[in-house]
């Protein structure tokens, strides 16, 4: 496990690994975000944003 963790940690620190974002939803559309997840068609992460 340690042998695999070191390259992953290095890639995270160096910015080599970036998450793929499928869609952004504001918190007010949380129901739509959940419905989007239920379809299992997303390629990447579904992100819910919170306003300031």
Secondary structure, DSSP 8 states (H G I E B T S, - for coil): -HHHHHHHHHHHHHT-----EEEEEEGGGHHHHHHHHHTT--SSEEEEE---
